[in-house]
């Protein structure tokens, strides 16, 4: 904790007249351990000036830092954002599948599969009625892709919104994610 946000230290050692001071309580030991760890973190996080540094600072000029805590995420904004991103993902998926199936059709993949299956199943007679596009044709695959994309939009939106609610609950209990922002060095 920084000096501004640190709670004032309380002397909670119990002293009785004529006896030695009692051992520090658990909370005092935890506070001293955490404060020493915070001081060590600040010392390690402070930028070290190197000889090859391009930017020279004036004496005592450090970049401003702000320690912020992300304590709440608005579920409505998460829902809107995840909805738009999942729709974009669905459109990209649909277009990608359309392009792949178009290229396969133009390259003659379906015809070569049909002739290979006919030669395996029918032999040299050539009277095969098998057509692979009856099973994996463009319309079937794009219909399935559209169905999966719509399900993904609904599921991704619901999961992201639920995650925002769960984060808000966890942040209420634990305090949220702490972020340190710093000014650019200029």
CNS distance restraints for C-alpha pairs under 8 A (distance, minus, plus):
assign (resid   1 and name CA) (resid   5 and name CA) 6.15 0.50 0.50
assign (resid   1 and name CA) (resid   6 and name CA) 5.50 0.50 0.50
assign (resid   1 and name CA) (resid  35 and name CA) 7.05 0.50 0.50
assign (resid   1 and name CA) (resid  38 and name CA) 6.51 0.50 0.50
assign (resid   2 and name CA) (resid   6 and name CA) 5.87 0.50 0.50
assign (resid  12 and name CA) (resid  24 and name CA) 7.86 0.50 0.50
assign (resid  12 and name CA) (resid  25 and name CA) 7.51 0.50 0.50
assign (resid  12 and name CA) (resid  28 and name CA) 7.94 0.50 0.50
assign (resid  13 and name CA) (resid  21 and name CA) 7.01 0.50 0.50
assign (resid  13 and name CA) (resid  22 and name CA) 6.08 0.50 0.50
assign (resid  13 and name CA) (resid  23 and name CA) 7.24 0.50 0.50
assign (resid  13 and name CA) (resid  24 and name CA) 6.00 0.50 0.50
assign (resid  13 and name CA) (resid  25 and name CA) 7.03 0.50 0.50
assign (resid  14 and name CA) (resid  21 and name CA) 6.78 0.50 0.50
assign (resid  14 and name CA) (resid  22 and name CA) 5.90 0.50 0.50
assign (resid  15 and name CA) (resid  19 and name CA) 7.07 0.50 0.50
assign (resid  15 and name CA) (resid  20 and name CA) 7.16 0.50 0.50
assign (resid  15 and name CA) (resid  21 and name CA) 5.42 0.50 0.50
assign (resid  15 and name CA) (resid  22 and name CA) 6.53 0.50 0.50
assign (resid  16 and name CA) (resid  20 and name CA) 7.64 0.50 0.50
assign (resid  16 and name CA) (resid  21 and name CA) 7.69 0.50 0.50
assign (resid  24 and name CA) (resid  28 and name CA) 6.02 0.50 0.50
assign (resid  24 and name CA) (resid  29 and name CA) 6.46 0.50 0.50
assign (resid  25 and name CA) (resid  29 and name CA) 6.35 0.50 0.50
assign (resid  26 and name CA) (resid  30 and name CA) 6.09 0.50 0.50
assign (resid  27 and name CA) (resid  31 and name CA) 6.03 0.50 0.50
assign (resid  28 and name CA) (resid  32 and name CA) 6.14 0.50 0.50
assign (resid  29 and name CA) (resid  33 and name CA) 6.10 0.50 0.50
assign (resid  30 and name CA) (resid  34 and name CA) 6.00 0.50 0.50
assign (resid  31 and name CA) (resid  35 and name CA) 5.96 0.50 0.50
assign (resid  32 and name CA) (resid  36 and name CA) 6.11 0.50 0.50
assign (resid  33 and name CA) (resid  37 and name CA) 6.14 0.50 0.50
assign (resid  34 and name CA) (resid  38 and name CA) 6.03 0.50 0.50
assign (resid  35 and name CA) (resid  39 and name CA) 6.17 0.50 0.50
assign (resid  36 and name CA) (resid  40 and name CA) 6.16 0.50 0.50
assign (resid  37 and name CA) (resid  41 and name CA) 6.05 0.50 0.50
assign (resid  38 and name CA) (resid  42 and name CA) 6.15 0.50 0.50
assign (resid  39 and name CA) (resid  43 and name CA) 6.16 0.50 0.50
assign (resid  40 and name CA) (resid  44 and name CA) 6.16 0.50 0.50
assign (resid  41 and name CA) (resid  45 and name CA) 5.93 0.50 0.50
assign (resid  42 and name CA) (resid  46 and name CA) 6.09 0.50 0.50
assign (resid  49 and name CA) (resid  53 and name CA) 6.89 0.50 0.50
assign (resid  55 and name CA) (resid 185 and name CA) 7.94 0.50 0.50
assign (resid  55 and name CA) (resid 186 and name CA) 7.27 0.50 0.50
assign (resid  57 and name CA) (resid  61 and name CA) 6.24 0.50 0.50
assign (resid  57 and name CA) (resid  62 and name CA) 7.86 0.50 0.50
assign (resid  63 and name CA) (resid 182 and name CA) 6.40 0.50 0.50
assign (resid  63 and name CA) (resid 183 and name CA) 5.28 0.50 0.50
assign (resid  63 and name CA) (resid 184 and name CA) 6.97 0.50 0.50
assign (resid  63 and name CA) (resid 185 and name CA) 6.56 0.50 0.50
assign (resid  64 and name CA) (resid 182 and name CA) 5.71 0.50 0.50
assign (resid  64 and name CA) (resid 183 and name CA) 5.41 0.50 0.50
assign (resid  65 and name CA) (resid 180 and name CA) 6.68 0.50 0.50
assign (resid  65 and name CA) (resid 181 and name CA) 5.50 0.50 0.50
assign (resid  65 and name CA) (resid 182 and name CA) 4.31 0.50 0.50
assign (resid  65 and name CA) (resid 183 and name CA) 6.45 0.50 0.50
assign (resid  66 and name CA) (resid 180 and name CA) 5.59 0.50 0.50
assign (resid  66 and name CA) (resid 181 and name CA) 5.11 0.50 0.50
assign (resid  66 and name CA) (resid 182 and name CA) 6.41 0.50 0.50
assign (resid  67 and name CA) (resid 178 and name CA) 6.91 0.50 0.50
assign (resid  67 and name CA) (resid 179 and name CA) 5.74 0.50 0.50
assign (resid  67 and name CA) (resid 180 and name CA) 4.33 0.50 0.50
assign (resid  67 and name CA) (resid 181 and name CA) 6.30 0.50 0.50
assign (resid  68 and name CA) (resid 178 and name CA) 5.71 0.50 0.50
assign (resid  68 and name CA) (resid 179 and name CA) 5.16 0.50 0.50
assign (resid  68 and name CA) (resid 180 and name CA) 6.10 0.50 0.50
assign (resid  68 and name CA) (resid 181 and name CA) 7.55 0.50 0.50
assign (resid  69 and name CA) (resid 175 and name CA) 7.53 0.50 0.50
assign (resid  69 and name CA) (resid 176 and name CA) 6.09 0.50 0.50
assign (resid  69 and name CA) (resid 177 and name CA) 5.50 0.50 0.50
assign (resid  69 and name CA) (resid 178 and name CA) 4.30 0.50 0.50
assign (resid  69 and name CA) (resid 179 and name CA) 5.93 0.50 0.50
assign (resid  70 and name CA) (resid 171 and name CA) 7.97 0.50 0.50
assign (resid  70 and name CA) (resid 176 and name CA) 5.34 0.50 0.50
assign (resid  70 and name CA) (resid 177 and name CA) 5.15 0.50 0.50
assign (resid  70 and name CA) (resid 178 and name CA) 6.31 0.50 0.50
assign (resid  70 and name CA) (resid 179 and name CA) 7.45 0.50 0.50
assign (resid  71 and name CA) (resid 168 and name CA) 6.90 0.50 0.50
assign (resid  71 and name CA) (resid 171 and name CA) 5.41 0.50 0.50
assign (resid  71 and name CA) (resid 172 and name CA) 7.01 0.50 0.50
assign (resid  71 and name CA) (resid 175 and name CA) 6.21 0.50 0.50
assign (resid  71 and name CA) (resid 176 and name CA) 4.63 0.50 0.50
assign (resid  71 and name CA) (resid 177 and name CA) 6.91 0.50 0.50
assign (resid  72 and name CA) (resid 167 and name CA) 7.54 0.50 0.50
assign (resid  72 and name CA) (resid 168 and name CA) 5.30 0.50 0.50
assign (resid  72 and name CA) (resid 171 and name CA) 6.93 0.50 0.50
assign (resid  72 and name CA) (resid 176 and name CA) 7.61 0.50 0.50
assign (resid  73 and name CA) (resid  78 and name CA) 7.57 0.50 0.50
assign (resid  73 and name CA) (resid 164 and name CA) 6.02 0.50 0.50
assign (resid  73 and name CA) (resid 165 and name CA) 7.89 0.50 0.50
assign (resid  73 and name CA) (resid 167 and name CA) 7.42 0.50 0.50
assign (resid  73 and name CA) (resid 168 and name CA) 6.41 0.50 0.50
assign (resid  74 and name CA) (resid  78 and name CA) 6.36 0.50 0.50
assign (resid  74 and name CA) (resid 164 and name CA) 7.09 0.50 0.50
assign (resid  75 and name CA) (resid  79 and name CA) 5.99 0.50 0.50
assign (resid  75 and name CA) (resid 161 and name CA) 5.52 0.50 0.50
assign (resid  75 and name CA) (resid 162 and name CA) 7.91 0.50 0.50
assign (resid  75 and name CA) (resid 164 and name CA) 5.36 0.50 0.50
assign (resid  75 and name CA) (resid 165 and name CA) 6.34 0.50 0.50
assign (resid  76 and name CA) (resid  80 and name CA) 6.29 0.50 0.50
assign (resid  76 and name CA) (resid 161 and name CA) 7.51 0.50 0.50
assign (resid  77 and name CA) (resid  81 and name CA) 6.06 0.50 0.50
assign (resid  78 and name CA) (resid  82 and name CA) 5.90 0.50 0.50
assign (resid  78 and name CA) (resid 160 and name CA) 6.67 0.50 0.50
assign (resid  78 and name CA) (resid 161 and name CA) 5.99 0.50 0.50
assign (resid  78 and name CA) (resid 164 and name CA) 6.90 0.50 0.50
assign (resid  79 and name CA) (resid  83 and name CA) 5.93 0.50 0.50
assign (resid  79 and name CA) (resid 157 and name CA) 5.77 0.50 0.50
assign (resid  79 and name CA) (resid 158 and name CA) 7.45 0.50 0.50
assign (resid  79 and name CA) (resid 160 and name CA) 6.60 0.50 0.50
assign (resid  79 and name CA) (resid 161 and name CA) 5.24 0.50 0.50
assign (resid  80 and name CA) (resid  84 and name CA) 6.31 0.50 0.50
assign (resid  80 and name CA) (resid 157 and name CA) 8.00 0.50 0.50
assign (resid  81 and name CA) (resid  85 and name CA) 6.16 0.50 0.50
assign (resid  82 and name CA) (resid  86 and name CA) 5.89 0.50 0.50
assign (resid  82 and name CA) (resid 156 and name CA) 6.85 0.50 0.50
assign (resid  82 and name CA) (resid 157 and name CA) 5.29 0.50 0.50
assign (resid  82 and name CA) (resid 160 and name CA) 6.49 0.50 0.50
assign (resid  83 and name CA) (resid  87 and name CA) 6.12 0.50 0.50
assign (resid  83 and name CA) (resid 153 and name CA) 6.41 0.50 0.50
assign (resid  83 and name CA) (resid 154 and name CA) 7.82 0.50 0.50
assign (resid  83 and name CA) (resid 156 and name CA) 7.43 0.50 0.50
assign (resid  83 and name CA) (resid 157 and name CA) 5.18 0.50 0.50
assign (resid  84 and name CA) (resid  88 and name CA) 6.21 0.50 0.50
assign (resid  85 and name CA) (resid  89 and name CA) 6.15 0.50 0.50
assign (resid  86 and name CA) (resid  90 and name CA) 6.08 0.50 0.50
assign (resid  86 and name CA) (resid 152 and name CA) 7.05 0.50 0.50
assign (resid  86 and name CA) (resid 153 and name CA) 5.05 0.50 0.50
assign (resid  86 and name CA) (resid 156 and name CA) 6.56 0.50 0.50
assign (resid  86 and name CA) (resid 157 and name CA) 7.24 0.50 0.50
assign (resid  87 and name CA) (resid  91 and name CA) 6.21 0.50 0.50
assign (resid  87 and name CA) (resid 149 and name CA) 7.89 0.50 0.50
assign (resid  87 and name CA) (resid 153 and name CA) 5.90 0.50 0.50
assign (resid  88 and name CA) (resid  92 and name CA) 6.18 0.50 0.50
assign (resid  89 and name CA) (resid  93 and name CA) 6.12 0.50 0.50
assign (resid  89 and name CA) (resid 149 and name CA) 8.00 0.50 0.50
assign (resid  90 and name CA) (resid  94 and name CA) 6.13 0.50 0.50
assign (resid  90 and name CA) (resid 146 and name CA) 7.82 0.50 0.50
assign (resid  90 and name CA) (resid 149 and name CA) 4.75 0.50 0.50
assign (resid  90 and name CA) (resid 150 and name CA) 7.22 0.50 0.50
assign (resid  90 and name CA) (resid 152 and name CA) 7.41 0.50 0.50
assign (resid  90 and name CA) (resid 153 and name CA) 7.11 0.50 0.50
assign (resid  91 and name CA) (resid  95 and name CA) 6.14 0.50 0.50
assign (resid  91 and name CA) (resid 149 and name CA) 7.77 0.50 0.50
assign (resid  92 and name CA) (resid  96 and name CA) 6.01 0.50 0.50
assign (resid  93 and name CA) (resid  97 and name CA) 6.18 0.50 0.50
assign (resid  93 and name CA) (resid 145 and name CA) 7.62 0.50 0.50
assign (resid  93 and name CA) (resid 149 and name CA) 7.46 0.50 0.50
assign (resid  94 and name CA) (resid  98 and name CA) 6.17 0.50 0.50
assign (resid  94 and name CA) (resid 142 and name CA) 7.02 0.50 0.50
assign (resid  94 and name CA) (resid 145 and name CA) 6.17 0.50 0.50
assign (resid  94 and name CA) (resid 146 and name CA) 6.64 0.50 0.50
assign (resid  94 and name CA) (resid 149 and name CA) 7.57 0.50 0.50
assign (resid  95 and name CA) (resid  99 and name CA) 6.13 0.50 0.50
assign (resid  96 and name CA) (resid 100 and name CA) 6.19 0.50 0.50
assign (resid  97 and name CA) (resid 101 and name CA) 6.13 0.50 0.50
assign (resid  97 and name CA) (resid 142 and name CA) 7.19 0.50 0.50
assign (resid  97 and name CA) (resid 145 and name CA) 7.61 0.50 0.50
assign (resid  98 and name CA) (resid 102 and name CA) 6.05 0.50 0.50
assign (resid  98 and name CA) (resid 138 and name CA) 7.61 0.50 0.50
assign (resid  98 and name CA) (resid 142 and name CA) 6.89 0.50 0.50
assign (resid  99 and name CA) (resid 103 and name CA) 6.11 0.50 0.50
assign (resid 100 and name CA) (resid 104 and name CA) 6.19 0.50 0.50
assign (resid 101 and name CA) (resid 105 and name CA) 6.14 0.50 0.50
assign (resid 101 and name CA) (resid 138 and name CA) 6.47 0.50 0.50
assign (resid 102 and name CA) (resid 106 and name CA) 6.13 0.50 0.50
assign (resid 102 and name CA) (resid 138 and name CA) 7.96 0.50 0.50
assign (resid 103 and name CA) (resid 107 and name CA) 5.96 0.50 0.50
assign (resid 104 and name CA) (resid 108 and name CA) 6.34 0.50 0.50
assign (resid 104 and name CA) (resid 109 and name CA) 5.40 0.50 0.50
assign (resid 104 and name CA) (resid 110 and name CA) 7.15 0.50 0.50
assign (resid 105 and name CA) (resid 109 and name CA) 6.05 0.50 0.50
assign (resid 105 and name CA) (resid 110 and name CA) 6.20 0.50 0.50
assign (resid 108 and name CA) (resid 112 and name CA) 6.29 0.50 0.50
assign (resid 109 and name CA) (resid 113 and name CA) 6.17 0.50 0.50
assign (resid 110 and name CA) (resid 114 and name CA) 6.11 0.50 0.50
assign (resid 110 and name CA) (resid 132 and name CA) 6.52 0.50 0.50
assign (resid 110 and name CA) (resid 133 and name CA) 6.96 0.50 0.50
assign (resid 111 and name CA) (resid 115 and name CA) 6.20 0.50 0.50
assign (resid 112 and name CA) (resid 116 and name CA) 6.06 0.50 0.50
assign (resid 113 and name CA) (resid 117 and name CA) 6.12 0.50 0.50
assign (resid 113 and name CA) (resid 132 and name CA) 7.09 0.50 0.50
assign (resid 114 and name CA) (resid 118 and name CA) 6.08 0.50 0.50
assign (resid 114 and name CA) (resid 130 and name CA) 6.63 0.50 0.50
assign (resid 114 and name CA) (resid 131 and name CA) 5.79 0.50 0.50
assign (resid 114 and name CA) (resid 132 and name CA) 6.15 0.50 0.50
assign (resid 115 and name CA) (resid 119 and name CA) 6.12 0.50 0.50
assign (resid 116 and name CA) (resid 120 and name CA) 6.28 0.50 0.50
assign (resid 117 and name CA) (resid 121 and name CA) 5.95 0.50 0.50
assign (resid 117 and name CA) (resid 130 and name CA) 7.54 0.50 0.50
assign (resid 118 and name CA) (resid 122 and name CA) 5.41 0.50 0.50
assign (resid 118 and name CA) (resid 123 and name CA) 6.90 0.50 0.50
assign (resid 118 and name CA) (resid 126 and name CA) 6.61 0.50 0.50
assign (resid 118 and name CA) (resid 127 and name CA) 7.77 0.50 0.50
assign (resid 118 and name CA) (resid 128 and name CA) 5.36 0.50 0.50
assign (resid 118 and name CA) (resid 130 and name CA) 6.98 0.50 0.50
assign (resid 119 and name CA) (resid 123 and name CA) 4.73 0.50 0.50
assign (resid 119 and name CA) (resid 124 and name CA) 6.37 0.50 0.50
assign (resid 119 and name CA) (resid 126 and name CA) 7.17 0.50 0.50
assign (resid 121 and name CA) (resid 128 and name CA) 7.87 0.50 0.50
assign (resid 122 and name CA) (resid 126 and name CA) 6.43 0.50 0.50
assign (resid 122 and name CA) (resid 127 and name CA) 6.88 0.50 0.50
assign (resid 122 and name CA) (resid 128 and name CA) 6.28 0.50 0.50
assign (resid 131 and name CA) (resid 135 and name CA) 7.78 0.50 0.50
assign (resid 132 and name CA) (resid 136 and name CA) 6.23 0.50 0.50
assign (resid 132 and name CA) (resid 137 and name CA) 7.25 0.50 0.50
assign (resid 133 and name CA) (resid 137 and name CA) 3.95 0.50 0.50
assign (resid 133 and name CA) (resid 138 and name CA) 7.40 0.50 0.50
assign (resid 135 and name CA) (resid 140 and name CA) 7.50 0.50 0.50
assign (resid 136 and name CA) (resid 140 and name CA) 6.23 0.50 0.50
assign (resid 136 and name CA) (resid 141 and name CA) 6.07 0.50 0.50
assign (resid 137 and name CA) (resid 141 and name CA) 6.17 0.50 0.50
assign (resid 138 and name CA) (resid 142 and name CA) 5.96 0.50 0.50
assign (resid 139 and name CA) (resid 143 and name CA) 5.96 0.50 0.50
assign (resid 140 and name CA) (resid 144 and name CA) 6.18 0.50 0.50
assign (resid 141 and name CA) (resid 145 and name CA) 6.04 0.50 0.50
assign (resid 142 and name CA) (resid 146 and name CA) 6.01 0.50 0.50
assign (resid 143 and name CA) (resid 147 and name CA) 6.26 0.50 0.50
assign (resid 144 and name CA) (resid 148 and name CA) 6.18 0.50 0.50
assign (resid 145 and name CA) (resid 149 and name CA) 6.00 0.50 0.50
assign (resid 146 and name CA) (resid 150 and name CA) 6.21 0.50 0.50
assign (resid 147 and name CA) (resid 151 and name CA) 6.30 0.50 0.50
assign (resid 148 and name CA) (resid 152 and name CA) 6.06 0.50 0.50
assign (resid 149 and name CA) (resid 153 and name CA) 6.21 0.50 0.50
assign (resid 150 and name CA) (resid 154 and name CA) 6.43 0.50 0.50
assign (resid 151 and name CA) (resid 155 and name CA) 6.06 0.50 0.50
assign (resid 152 and name CA) (resid 156 and name CA) 5.70 0.50 0.50
assign (resid 153 and name CA) (resid 157 and name CA) 6.02 0.50 0.50
assign (resid 154 and name CA) (resid 158 and name CA) 6.14 0.50 0.50
assign (resid 155 and name CA) (resid 159 and name CA) 5.96 0.50 0.50
assign (resid 156 and name CA) (resid 160 and name CA) 6.00 0.50 0.50
assign (resid 157 and name CA) (resid 161 and name CA) 6.19 0.50 0.50
assign (resid 158 and name CA) (resid 162 and name CA) 6.09 0.50 0.50
assign (resid 159 and name CA) (resid 163 and name CA) 6.01 0.50 0.50
assign (resid 160 and name CA) (resid 164 and name CA) 6.29 0.50 0.50
assign (resid 161 and name CA) (resid 165 and name CA) 6.46 0.50 0.50
assign (resid 162 and name CA) (resid 166 and name CA) 6.20 0.50 0.50
assign (resid 163 and name CA) (resid 167 and name CA) 6.00 0.50 0.50
assign (resid 164 and name CA) (resid 168 and name CA) 6.22 0.50 0.50
assign (resid 165 and name CA) (resid 169 and name CA) 6.39 0.50 0.50
assign (resid 166 and name CA) (resid 170 and name CA) 6.18 0.50 0.50
assign (resid 167 and name CA) (resid 171 and name CA) 5.88 0.50 0.50
assign (resid 168 and name CA) (resid 172 and name CA) 6.09 0.50 0.50
assign (resid 169 and name CA) (resid 173 and name CA) 6.57 0.50 0.50
assign (resid 170 and name CA) (resid 174 and name CA) 5.91 0.50 0.50
assign (resid 170 and name CA) (resid 175 and name CA) 7.65 0.50 0.50
assign (resid 170 and name CA) (resid 176 and name CA) 7.16 0.50 0.50
assign (resid 171 and name CA) (resid 175 and name CA) 4.69 0.50 0.50
assign (resid 171 and name CA) (resid 176 and name CA) 4.05 0.50 0.50
assign (resid 171 and name CA) (resid 177 and name CA) 7.57 0.50 0.50
assign (resid 172 and name CA) (resid 176 and name CA) 7.13 0.50 0.50
